[in-house]
Amino acid sequence: MSFDSDEMKALYGLRNSLMHDRSILYRGRFEAGKWKGPFHHFILGSKSVNIVELPVVLWDGNLATLTPAHRTKINQHAFTELAISAVRTAKQLLNDGDLGFSLTEGEIELYYRYLFHGPAPLRQKLLGIFHDAVSESPRELRRLHYLREWSHEQDEQIFPGS
């Protein structure tokens, strides 16, 4: 998959929709009263051999016209394997001094700063990669979330009162 492919742009959209909106809907930037695209309504769990399966029918970003035919399908297993491979590569680059930026606390900083907020199964796999750097048990890590200001209770509420 090349960096400028439509599939890579879809993964970038998935990342943005999850990280910024906590959503599976991506419509790009909103500028001058209009969504700029690319437009994706993601569904996880595809059995496709590819990580990303683009929809047969492209979506125009209009919610009123959104149908199942417009869904961008993500092979969750292949995507997880890609993420794990990227983490292993990042760890190796860090250990070789070739990561491209400095982490003064090494592996432990890489783990906590960039990786810890994944879903539980992925987090357990990543924890296995960093077993030497991370000494707390998963139970202790959950208890320490609040003290380290990583808990969801300290996130800004999007819908107060919900």
Secondary structure, DSSP 4 states (H G I P E B T S, - for coil): --TTSHHHHHHHHHHHIIIIISSSEE-B-EETTEE-B--EEEEE----SSSEE--SS---S-GGG--GGGEEEE-HHHHHHHHHHHHHHHHHHHHHT-SSS--TTTHHHHHHHHTTTS-HHHHHHHHHHTTTT--S-HHHHHHHHHHTT-SGGGSPPSSTT-
